[in-house]
Structure formats: C-alpha cells, structure tokens
C-alpha cells in the first residue's frame, strides 16, 4: 500500500475526503498521534459527463500533537438525522512561532475546514498518510463499508 508524509503535502489533496473516524493515541510519555480514518480520493476521473473517483481507505496520522481543538456539530438537535461523517474541504498548515516543542524539526499548526460545522486544529510536527488498500474506482466520493479495507 502507498505511504506519504508531510514532504508530499503539496502534491496531495484532501478535498471532499470523507472523515469516518478519529482516534487519539498517546504513549507513556504523553506524546500523542491523531489518527483520522478517511476515504482518500486519489484521482478525479472524467466519466460520462460527470466524474468517478479513485478512492482508498486510509489512515491520516499526525505526529506529536499539541493544542488539539476538535468539535462536531451536525445541527440535529432533535436527534433524527443520520450522518456518516463530514467532508474535508481543505487542509492548511503554517509554522508555529515561537516554536517551543520538538526543536529538532519544524513544527506546524494544522487547520481543517469541513462541509458541515466540524472544527479541527492542532499542532504537529508531521504526518503519515497510509493507504490500507489500492484505490478503487467508484461513482460516489466515498466507498461503501463493504469495499473499505
């Protein structure tokens, strides 16, 4: 399976990737990884006047996470609407100044924008994007659970 890192950030797109799950994993020293389970769209393919997509189930893992801010609001105060996640619109990053942690490498503030009211921002020194399967061509922008690895 394919693996990418922050060195590939400029060549990757996360637009319209479905966020399916979130896990925060900390080691004994309190150093945390933030793991986002996404349907990673690797390519938009013109098809029959519309599009199809090449999509891989993937783990987007941010390393050395600090200052995590995460909230989800599906605007369903009556608890009647089923939602399977939120769509990432954009991911941006900028250097943290002054940098007081992980002084042996660059440290970044990461900001996500989503289609709904989900908010996600944090500091991290980098990420690993790990596809769990080869991309599958599909006529929707996310994979059915039965096709996800």
N, C-alpha and C positions, 0 to 999 in steps of 0.2 A: 504494500500500500504506500501511497505517497505521503511524504512528510515535508513540511515547510517550517520556516522560522521567521522571526522579525526581519531578517535580512531580505526576505521575499515580500515584505509588506507592500511595497509599491507595485508589485505585479499581481497581487491578489485582490479580489473583490468579494465583499460580504453583502452586497446589495441584494435584498429580497431573500436572504438566507433565513430559514425558519429556526428560531431558538426553541428547542424542545425540552431542554433541561439544564439545571445549574447545580454544580457541586463545588463546595469549598473544602479543600483537603489541606490540613495543617500537620506538620511533623512535630516531633518532640520539642524542638526549639521554637515553635510557633511560626515557622516560615510557611506561608500559605501559597497554594496553587488554586486558581479559579478555573474550573473546567466547565465549558459551555458545550452542550450537545447540540449540534446544528446539522441541518441539511445544507451542505456546502455546494452551491451552484458553481460548477467549474467552467461551464460554457453555455451561452445562449445560442440556439441553433434556429435559423430561419426555416419555417416549415409550413407549407400550405397557407400562406398569407398571414401566418401568426408565428408563434415560437414553440419550440420544445426546449428542454433543458437537460444538460448532463449534470447529475447530482450524485454526491457521495455523502453517506452518513459520516460525520467527522466529530472529533474532539478538538476544540479550540482551547488550549491550556495556557493560561497566563501564569508567569512565574514571579515569586517574590512579591505577592500582592499586599498593598497597604491602602488605607483610606477608602475601603470599599463602600460605595453607596449604590444600593440596588432596591428598586421598588417596582411593583407590578400593579397596574390599575386597569381592569378590564371593563370598568364602568357598568357593572352589573349588580347594582345594589339590591335587586330582588332575587338574585341567585337563580336565574332562569336561562342564562346563555352559556353554552359550552364553548370553550376556547382551547385550542390545542397549542398555544404558544403565541409568540409575537414575531413579527418580521423585522429583521435588521435592515435599516435603510443605509446607514453609514457608520464607519468606524474611523475615528481620528486619534492622533496622538501628538503630544508636544513634550519637550523636555521639562522635567521638574527642576525649578530653580527657586531657592538654592537646594541642591541635592545633598541630603544628609544620610542616606542609606545606600547600600550597595555601591560604595565609592569606587570599586574596581571596574565599573561598566556604566554605560548610560542608563538613566532611569527615566521612565516616561509616565505621563498622565494619559490614560486611555479613556475616551468618551464614545459611547454608542448612542445612536439615535434609532428609534423604532417607529413602526407604523402606528402603534397604539400608544398608551401613556407609560410604557415601561421606561425606566431610567436606570442607566448603568454607567458608573465611572469609578476609576480606581488608579492606583499607581502600580506599575510592574516593570521589571527590567527586560522582559521579552516574552515571547510566546512560541508555542509549538502547535501547528495545525496538523493533525494526524488523521488522514482518511482511514476509515475502518473497512472500506470496500472500494472496488473500482467504480468510477462514476457510471450511473445507469441513465439511459435516455428515457425521459418521462415527459408527458404532455401537460403536467402541472408543475408548479415551482417547489413542490416538496414531495418527498417519497411516502407512499403508504407504509405503515409499520411493517407489513409483511415483506417489503423489499429492503428494509434497513438492516444493516449488519450490527 
